[in-house]
Structures are given as C-alpha cells and as structure tokens.
Amino acid sequence: MATAATNKTSIAFQQLSKTLGAKPPKALDELPARDLQDLTTKVEAALVQHQEAMVQAELSIVDQAPRALRGTVRKILGVKS
C-alpha cells in the first residue's frame, strides 16, 4: 500500500515539475499527492494570471505611445491588437 501512495506522489511531483518547467525542491515530494496536485493547480492559475497581466501591460505601453508610433511599438513588442 505504501508503494501506491509513493507512486501517486511521484506522479504528482512530476506534474508539478512539468508545470514549473523546473525541478521543484525534493522536500515537496514528501507531501501527499493531493497537496501536490492542489499546488500544481494553484501554480497553473498563477501562471495564467501572470500571462494576462503581461498582455495588459503590453497594451498599456502601446496606449501610452504617441499615435504615430503605436504600430512600431506593437511590432517591437509583438502585440497583435
């Protein structure tokens, strides 16, 4: 039975590692799988919020540029709209 719990934790640890794009601290592997899955979900939500904030920041930069330069600023930033 302990093997199954360890295996679940290892899978959850791998999912967290994939979400982070880096290996998390080994101590996190000692957490229950449910806690690791919850952490992974929260990290994914934070990454989505971060991406949305970056898009808004880029749009704000474009809006602050003089109209004649907005196309150039969009091109430099890679902003689509």
trRosetta pair geometry for C-beta under 8 A, 3 or more apart (Angstrom, degrees):
i j d omega theta_ij theta_ji phi_ij phi_ji
1 4 5.8 -50 -158 29 40 111
1 5 6.8 35 149 -14 68 103
2 5 5.7 -55 -151 39 38 110
2 6 6.1 38 152 -19 69 107
3 6 5.7 -55 -145 39 31 111
3 7 6.1 34 154 -23 65 107
4 7 5.6 -53 -146 35 30 113
4 8 6.4 32 154 -20 64 104
5 8 5.8 -52 -149 34 32 111
5 9 6.4 31 152 -17 64 106
5 32 7.8 -55 -168 -134 104 77
5 33 7.3 -145 -162 -15 63 113
6 9 5.7 -55 -150 37 32 112
6 10 6.3 35 151 -22 65 106
7 10 5.6 -53 -148 34 31 114
7 11 6.5 32 153 -18 64 103
8 11 5.8 -53 -150 35 32 110
8 12 6.3 29 152 -15 65 107
8 33 4.0 -55 135 -62 103 156
9 12 5.6 -56 -146 41 32 110
9 13 6.0 37 152 -24 66 106
9 29 6.2 98 148 -175 111 66
9 30 7.7 18 -176 -128 148 12
9 31 7.1 161 -141 80 111 55
9 32 6.8 -103 -93 -154 105 27
9 33 4.8 -118 -81 -67 53 82
9 36 6.6 117 -146 -1 66 147
10 13 5.4 -50 -144 35 30 115
10 14 6.4 34 153 -20 63 103
10 29 7.1 29 -96 -152 57 108
11 14 5.6 -52 -151 34 32 113
11 15 6.5 34 149 -20 64 102
11 33 7.1 24 62 -132 90 121
12 15 5.6 -49 -149 33 35 113
12 16 6.5 36 151 -18 65 103
12 33 4.2 162 -19 -146 145 75
12 34 8.0 -74 -107 -28 160 18
12 36 3.6 107 142 92 122 130
12 37 5.3 -81 -133 -53 116 77
12 40 7.0 -139 -169 -19 79 135
13 16 5.7 -52 -150 36 32 112
13 17 6.3 37 149 -22 64 106
13 24 7.1 -131 -159 51 81 117
13 28 6.6 142 -121 108 96 95
13 29 4.6 20 -101 -108 149 83
13 36 5.9 -65 -68 -152 55 154
14 17 5.4 -52 -147 35 33 116
14 18 6.4 35 153 -21 65 103
15 18 5.7 -53 -149 35 32 112
15 19 6.4 32 152 -19 65 106
15 36 7.4 116 61 139 104 107
15 37 7.2 24 80 -105 145 68
15 40 5.3 4 120 -118 105 160
16 19 5.7 -54 -148 37 32 112
16 20 6.2 24 157 -12 66 110
16 24 5.5 -24 125 -10 118 142
16 28 6.9 -111 104 134 161 140
16 36 5.5 -95 -38 -175 132 97
16 39 6.2 15 -112 97 126 110
16 40 4.7 -116 -89 -81 73 99
16 43 7.1 95 -144 23 79 151
17 20 6.0 -60 -145 42 27 105
17 22 7.1 -112 -156 94 69 29
17 23 5.4 2 -132 -112 113 50
17 24 5.9 -120 -85 0 71 87
18 21 7.5 26 179 -72 30 42
19 40 5.1 147 0 -151 157 88
19 43 5.3 106 133 98 131 126
19 44 5.7 -80 -148 -67 128 87
19 47 7.6 -154 178 -12 91 147
20 23 7.9 -157 84 -25 129 6
20 24 5.9 123 10 -61 162 91
20 43 6.4 -46 -74 173 79 153
24 28 4.8 -29 127 38 126 148
25 28 5.4 107 74 -11 78 98
26 29 5.6 -36 -172 11 55 118
27 30 5.9 -42 -173 17 51 114
28 31 5.6 -29 -170 5 57 117
28 36 6.7 111 161 -106 98 100
28 39 7.5 -116 -159 84 125 169
31 35 4.3 -104 168 85 117 127
31 36 5.3 142 92 -53 116 87
31 39 7.6 56 104 -9 162 138
32 35 4.8 93 61 7 80 103
32 36 7.2 -151 96 -4 42 88
33 36 5.6 -58 -148 39 35 112
33 37 6.2 36 154 -21 68 105
34 37 5.8 -53 -148 35 30 111
34 38 6.4 32 151 -19 63 105
35 38 5.6 -52 -148 36 33 113
35 39 6.3 35 152 -19 65 105
36 39 5.5 -51 -147 37 33 113
36 40 6.3 37 152 -22 64 104
37 40 5.5 -50 -147 34 32 115
37 41 6.5 36 152 -21 63 103
38 41 5.7 -52 -150 34 31 113
38 42 6.5 28 153 -16 64 107
39 42 5.8 -58 -148 39 31 109
39 43 6.3 32 153 -20 66 106
40 43 5.7 -53 -146 36 30 111
40 44 6.4 33 154 -20 64 105
41 44 5.8 -54 -150 35 30 112
41 45 6.5 29 152 -18 64 106
42 45 5.6 -51 -147 36 34 112
42 46 6.3 35 153 -20 65 105
43 46 5.6 -54 -148 37 32 112
43 47 6.4 34 152 -21 65 104
44 47 5.7 -54 -149 34 31 112
44 48 6.6 32 152 -19 64 103
45 48 5.7 -52 -151 34 33 112
45 49 6.4 32 151 -16 65 105
46 49 5.6 -53 -147 39 33 111
46 50 6.2 38 152 -23 65 105
47 50 5.5 -50 -145 34 32 115
47 51 6.5 35 154 -20 63 103
48 51 5.8 -53 -150 34 31 111
48 52 6.5 30 152 -17 64 106
49 52 5.7 -55 -148 38 33 111
49 53 6.3 34 153 -20 66 106
50 53 5.7 -55 -149 36 31 112
50 54 6.4 33 152 -21 64 104
51 54 5.6 -52 -150 33 32 113
51 55 6.6 34 152 -19 64 102
52 55 5.7 -51 -151 33 34 112
52 56 6.5 32 152 -16 65 106
53 56 5.7 -55 -148 39 33 111
53 57 6.3 37 152 -22 66 105
54 57 5.6 -52 -147 35 32 113
54 58 6.5 34 154 -20 64 103
55 58 5.8 -53 -151 34 31 111
55 59 6.5 28 152 -16 64 106
56 59 5.7 -54 -147 39 33 110
56 60 6.2 37 152 -23 65 106
57 60 5.5 -53 -148 34 31 115
57 61 6.6 36 152 -22 64 101
58 61 5.7 -50 -152 31 33 112
58 62 6.6 33 150 -18 64 103
58 77 5.1 150 -152 168 109 141
58 79 5.0 173 149 -83 123 121
59 62 5.6 -51 -150 35 36 113
59 63 6.3 37 151 -20 66 106
59 79 6.7 151 -79 -149 61 143
59 81 7.8 -3 -106 86 108 83
60 63 5.6 -53 -146 36 32 113
60 64 6.4 30 155 -20 64 107
61 64 5.9 -60 -152 35 30 110
61 65 6.9 37 150 -31 63 101
61 73 6.6 -155 129 171 95 127
61 77 6.6 142 84 -76 134 153
62 65 5.8 -51 -157 19 35 115
62 70 5.5 72 -174 -150 86 89
62 73 5.3 164 -113 107 68 122
62 74 5.6 48 -117 -74 128 80
62 77 7.0 -111 -62 33 99 149
62 79 5.8 -103 -53 68 139 162
63 70 8.0 39 -88 -119 25 118
65 69 4.7 -112 168 90 115 104
65 70 5.1 154 87 -86 117 63
65 73 4.4 -155 -43 -23 168 158
66 69 5.0 68 64 18 84 105
66 70 7.4 -129 93 -38 40 79
67 70 5.7 -32 -149 -9 35 118
69 72 5.1 -60 -165 46 66 114
69 73 5.6 67 138 -26 88 103
70 73 5.6 -55 -142 38 33 111
70 74 6.2 37 156 -22 66 103
71 74 5.7 -51 -148 33 30 113
71 75 6.4 30 152 -20 63 106
72 75 5.6 -54 -150 34 32 113
72 76 6.4 32 153 -19 66 105
73 76 5.7 -52 -146 36 32 111
73 77 6.2 17 159 -6 66 112
73 79 7.8 0 121 29 76 125
74 77 6.1 -68 -146 48 26 101
74 78 7.9 -134 165 42 55 6
74 79 4.5 -96 -145 66 75 99
74 80 7.8 -179 -176 -27 112 4
75 78 7.5 28 -177 -73 27 38
